[in-house]
Amino acid sequence: MDSHLNKYGVSAQEALVKPALLGLTINLGLPLTVYLIASWLGANGSVTPIGDTPPVLHLAVFGGVAVMDTIVAFVLRRKLIEPPAIRSRETFQKDFNNFVFATSLILSVQTALISVLGFVFFYLTGALTETALFCVFSVVVWQVARPREGFVAAMLEKQVRFVDEGRFTHFRGFGNLPTETK
């Protein structure tokens, strides 16, 4: 596999640096912010439970949605790497880095949405403890679902194989993501 790394000047480890930092920022920052806002609102008595629905029912519904969100994150993790993502041999490094960045961004936002569910749950019930559980669950799911070096190395190997077979993408949607390497 080292020959693939040198062939196009791409390193799985280098391609993962910016996406990992962005994912860390999103998946620690958003749940922490959600919890702090909910805690502040709860301490000020600004949130009162809405309706007569028992909090356990809300917890079951939102917990089910959080589990479905987790499943979607894992399905996306598998499906996003399937198609070719490189436009040409000349743009391999930029295209691959953009591909890793976009994939990581999608997975990070998808898992961070669990903490947003926790805030909606808090708004409906006023239960801070369960909101904290949603926030912690969000971080745990991200830790399990996030792209790691071995995953990115497998993505790299697959993209090199696609390029060697002459299979390129026609997708031009990544634009200028902040993944330029010097």
C-alpha positions as CSV (number, residue, x, y, z in Angstrom):
1,M,0.0,0.0,0.0
2,D,3.0,2.3,0.5
3,S,3.4,2.5,-3.3
4,H,-0.2,3.9,-3.5
5,L,0.7,6.6,-1.0
6,N,3.7,7.7,-3.0
7,K,2.1,7.2,-6.4
8,Y,-0.3,10.2,-6.0
9,G,1.4,11.9,-3.1
10,V,-1.5,11.2,-0.7
11,S,-1.2,10.0,2.9
12,A,-4.2,8.6,4.7
13,Q,-2.8,10.1,7.9
14,E,-2.4,13.6,6.5
15,A,-5.8,13.5,4.8
16,L,-7.4,12.9,8.2
17,V,-5.9,15.7,10.2
18,K,-8.3,18.6,9.4
19,P,-11.4,16.4,9.3
20,A,-10.5,15.0,12.7
21,L,-10.1,18.4,14.2
22,L,-13.4,19.6,12.6
23,G,-15.2,16.5,13.9
24,L,-13.8,17.0,17.4
25,T,-14.9,20.6,17.4
26,I,-18.4,19.8,16.2
27,N,-19.0,16.7,18.3
28,L,-17.6,18.1,21.6
29,G,-18.7,21.7,21.0
30,L,-22.3,21.2,20.1
31,P,-23.2,18.7,22.8
32,L,-21.4,20.8,25.4
33,T,-23.2,23.9,24.2
34,V,-26.6,22.1,24.2
35,Y,-26.0,20.9,27.8
36,L,-24.8,24.3,29.0
37,I,-27.8,26.1,27.5
38,A,-30.2,23.5,28.9
39,S,-28.6,23.6,32.3
40,W,-28.8,27.4,32.3
41,L,-32.5,27.4,31.2
42,G,-33.3,24.7,33.8
43,A,-31.6,26.7,36.6
44,N,-33.5,29.8,35.7
45,G,-36.8,28.0,35.5
46,S,-37.3,29.1,31.9
47,V,-38.5,25.7,30.7
48,T,-41.7,24.1,31.8
49,P,-42.9,20.8,30.5
50,I,-45.3,21.1,27.5
51,G,-48.5,19.1,27.6
52,D,-49.6,16.1,29.7
53,T,-47.5,13.6,27.8
54,P,-45.3,11.6,30.3
55,P,-41.5,12.2,29.9
56,V,-41.0,8.5,29.6
57,L,-43.0,8.5,26.3
58,H,-40.9,11.4,25.0
59,L,-37.7,9.6,26.1
60,A,-38.8,6.4,24.2
61,V,-39.6,8.4,21.0
62,F,-36.5,10.5,21.1
63,G,-34.4,7.6,22.1
64,G,-35.7,5.6,19.1
65,V,-35.0,8.5,16.8
66,A,-31.4,8.7,18.2
67,V,-30.9,5.0,17.6
68,M,-32.2,5.5,14.0
69,D,-29.8,8.4,13.6
70,T,-27.0,6.2,14.8
71,I,-27.9,3.5,12.3
72,V,-28.0,6.1,9.5
73,A,-24.5,7.3,10.5
74,F,-23.1,3.8,10.1
75,V,-24.9,3.2,6.8
76,L,-23.6,6.5,5.5
77,R,-20.1,5.6,6.6
78,R,-20.3,2.4,4.5
79,K,-22.1,3.9,1.5
80,L,-20.2,7.2,1.1
81,I,-17.0,5.4,0.2
82,E,-18.5,3.2,-2.5
83,P,-18.5,5.4,-5.6
84,P,-15.4,6.8,-7.3
85,A,-14.6,10.3,-5.9
86,I,-11.6,11.3,-8.0
87,R,-12.1,13.5,-11.1
88,S,-8.7,12.9,-12.7
89,R,-5.2,11.6,-12.0
90,E,-3.9,15.1,-11.9
91,T,-6.3,16.2,-9.1
92,F,-6.1,13.0,-7.1
93,Q,-4.6,14.5,-3.9
94,K,-7.0,17.5,-3.8
95,D,-10.0,15.3,-4.7
96,F,-9.2,12.7,-2.1
97,N,-8.6,15.2,0.6
98,N,-11.9,16.9,-0.2
99,F,-13.6,13.5,-0.2
100,V,-12.3,12.6,3.2
101,F,-13.2,16.1,4.5
102,A,-16.7,15.9,3.1
103,T,-17.3,12.4,4.4
104,S,-16.1,13.3,7.9
105,L,-18.2,16.5,7.9
106,I,-21.3,14.5,7.0
107,L,-20.7,11.9,9.7
108,S,-19.8,14.5,12.3
109,V,-23.0,16.5,11.7
110,Q,-25.1,13.4,11.5
111,T,-23.9,12.2,15.0
112,A,-24.0,15.7,16.5
113,L,-27.8,15.8,15.7
114,I,-28.3,13.4,18.5
115,S,-27.5,16.2,21.0
116,V,-29.9,18.5,19.2
117,L,-32.6,15.9,19.8
118,G,-31.6,16.1,23.5
119,F,-32.3,19.8,23.5
120,V,-35.7,19.3,21.9
121,F,-36.4,16.6,24.5
122,F,-35.3,19.1,27.3
123,Y,-37.6,21.8,25.8
124,L,-40.5,19.4,25.9
125,T,-39.9,17.8,29.3
126,G,-37.5,20.0,31.3
127,A,-35.5,16.8,32.2
128,L,-31.9,17.8,32.3
129,T,-30.5,14.4,33.2
130,E,-31.9,12.7,30.1
131,T,-30.7,15.6,28.0
132,A,-27.2,15.0,29.3
133,L,-27.5,11.4,28.3
134,F,-28.4,12.4,24.7
135,C,-25.3,14.7,24.7
136,V,-23.0,11.9,26.0
137,F,-24.6,9.4,23.5
138,S,-23.8,11.8,20.7
139,V,-20.1,12.0,21.6
140,V,-19.9,8.2,22.0
141,V,-21.6,7.5,18.6
142,W,-19.2,9.9,17.0
143,Q,-16.2,8.2,18.6
144,V,-17.4,4.9,17.1
145,A,-18.5,6.2,13.7
146,R,-15.8,8.7,12.9
147,P,-13.3,7.9,10.2
148,R,-10.0,6.6,11.5
149,E,-6.7,6.1,9.8
150,G,-7.4,2.5,8.8
151,F,-10.8,3.5,7.3
152,V,-9.2,6.3,5.3
153,A,-6.4,4.0,4.2
154,A,-9.1,1.6,2.9
155,M,-10.8,4.6,1.2
156,L,-7.5,5.5,-0.4
157,E,-6.8,2.0,-1.6
158,K,-10.3,1.8,-3.2
159,Q,-9.9,5.2,-4.9
160,V,-6.5,4.3,-6.3
161,R,-8.0,1.1,-7.7
162,F,-10.8,3.1,-9.3
163,V,-8.3,5.5,-10.9
164,D,-6.1,2.7,-12.1
165,E,-9.2,1.1,-13.7
166,G,-10.1,4.5,-15.3
167,R,-13.2,5.0,-13.2
168,F,-13.6,8.7,-12.3
169,T,-16.4,10.7,-10.9
170,H,-18.3,13.5,-12.7
171,F,-19.4,15.0,-9.4
172,R,-18.1,18.6,-9.0
173,G,-19.8,19.5,-5.8
174,F,-17.0,19.6,-3.2
175,G,-15.8,23.0,-4.3
176,N,-12.8,24.4,-2.5
177,L,-12.9,22.8,0.9
178,P,-10.1,23.8,3.3
179,T,-8.1,20.7,2.7
180,E,-5.2,22.0,0.6
181,T,-1.8,20.5,1.5
182,K,1.3,22.4,1.0
